[in-house]
Amino acid sequence: MAEQSNFAAARSQLVDDFNKIAADSEALLRAMASAPGEKVSALRSSVEANLNAARQHLRDFQGVAYERTTAAARATDQYVHENPWPLIGAAAAFGFILGLLARGGSED
């Protein structure tokens, strides 16, 4: 469970960082648009190509993450439907233990 939250946090941070880089790159491209020269034009084209490639990689990453999440949800749903009684028993045991812990040391 902690691994999933770490993955989600890392993924969120990656997306945020990429969006910041993309925004900075777009601002740089706008600033370079008015600059004359062949080298500037080549650099701008290179930055645009790299930015587009990075966006495509991010979309691919998001697609794979979505597919894996959907597959895990389907597998969990199927397992729960195929094995309801063990899960009900586990939930009841967990509730019983939680109730004992909540009751604490109050001996009436």
C-alpha positions as CSV (number, residue, x, y, z in Angstrom):
1,M,0.0,0.0,0.0
2,A,2.8,2.4,0.9
3,E,4.5,1.5,-2.4
4,Q,1.4,2.6,-4.3
5,S,1.2,5.9,-2.5
6,N,5.0,6.5,-3.1
7,F,4.5,5.7,-6.8
8,A,1.5,8.0,-7.0
9,A,3.5,10.8,-5.3
10,A,6.4,10.2,-7.6
11,R,4.2,10.2,-10.6
12,S,2.5,13.4,-9.5
13,Q,5.8,15.1,-8.9
14,L,7.1,14.0,-12.3
15,V,4.0,15.4,-14.0
16,D,4.3,18.7,-12.1
17,D,8.0,19.0,-12.9
18,F,7.4,18.2,-16.5
19,N,4.6,20.9,-16.7
20,K,7.0,23.4,-15.2
21,I,9.7,22.5,-17.7
22,A,7.2,22.7,-20.6
23,A,6.1,26.1,-19.5
24,D,9.6,27.4,-19.2
25,S,10.5,25.9,-22.6
26,E,7.5,27.5,-24.2
27,A,8.4,30.8,-22.7
28,L,12.0,30.4,-24.1
29,L,10.6,29.6,-27.5
30,R,8.4,32.7,-27.5
31,A,11.4,34.8,-26.5
32,M,13.5,33.2,-29.2
33,A,10.9,33.7,-31.9
34,S,11.8,37.3,-32.5
35,A,15.6,36.6,-32.5
36,P,17.1,36.5,-35.9
37,G,19.7,34.1,-37.0
38,E,20.1,30.6,-38.4
39,K,21.5,29.1,-35.2
40,V,18.6,30.5,-33.1
41,S,16.2,29.0,-35.6
42,A,17.9,25.6,-35.5
43,L,18.0,25.7,-31.7
44,R,14.3,26.6,-31.5
45,S,13.4,23.7,-33.8
46,S,15.5,21.4,-31.7
47,V,13.8,22.5,-28.5
48,E,10.3,22.2,-30.1
49,A,11.1,18.7,-31.2
50,N,12.5,17.7,-27.8
51,L,9.5,19.2,-26.1
52,N,7.0,17.4,-28.3
53,A,8.9,14.1,-27.8
54,A,8.8,14.6,-24.0
55,R,5.1,15.3,-24.1
56,Q,4.5,12.1,-26.1
57,H,6.5,10.1,-23.5
58,L,4.5,11.6,-20.7
59,R,1.2,10.7,-22.5
60,D,2.5,7.2,-23.0
61,F,3.5,7.0,-19.3
62,Q,0.1,8.2,-18.3
63,G,-1.6,5.7,-20.6
64,V,0.4,2.8,-19.1
65,A,-0.3,4.0,-15.6
66,Y,-4.0,4.2,-16.4
67,E,-4.0,0.7,-17.9
68,R,-2.2,-0.8,-14.9
69,T,-4.5,0.9,-12.5
70,T,-7.6,-0.2,-14.4
71,A,-6.2,-3.8,-14.6
72,A,-5.6,-3.9,-10.8
73,A,-9.1,-2.6,-10.1
74,R,-10.6,-5.2,-12.4
75,A,-8.5,-8.0,-10.8
76,T,-9.5,-6.8,-7.3
77,D,-13.2,-6.6,-8.3
78,Q,-13.1,-10.1,-9.8
79,Y,-11.4,-11.5,-6.7
80,V,-13.9,-9.9,-4.3
81,H,-16.8,-11.3,-6.4
82,E,-15.3,-14.7,-6.5
83,N,-14.3,-14.9,-2.8
84,P,-16.8,-12.8,-0.8
85,W,-16.9,-14.9,2.4
86,P,-13.2,-14.8,3.3
87,L,-13.2,-11.1,2.8
88,I,-16.3,-10.7,4.9
89,G,-14.7,-12.8,7.6
90,A,-11.5,-10.7,7.5
91,A,-13.5,-7.5,7.7
92,A,-15.5,-8.8,10.7
93,A,-12.3,-9.9,12.4
94,F,-10.7,-6.5,11.8
95,G,-13.8,-4.8,13.1
96,F,-13.8,-6.9,16.2
97,I,-10.1,-6.2,16.9
98,L,-10.6,-2.5,16.3
99,G,-13.6,-2.6,18.7
100,L,-11.5,-4.2,21.4
101,L,-8.7,-1.7,20.9
102,A,-11.2,1.2,21.0
103,R,-12.7,-0.1,24.2
104,G,-9.2,0.0,25.7
105,G,-8.8,-0.7,29.4
106,S,-12.2,0.4,30.5
107,E,-13.3,-2.6,32.6
108,D,-16.9,-2.2,33.8
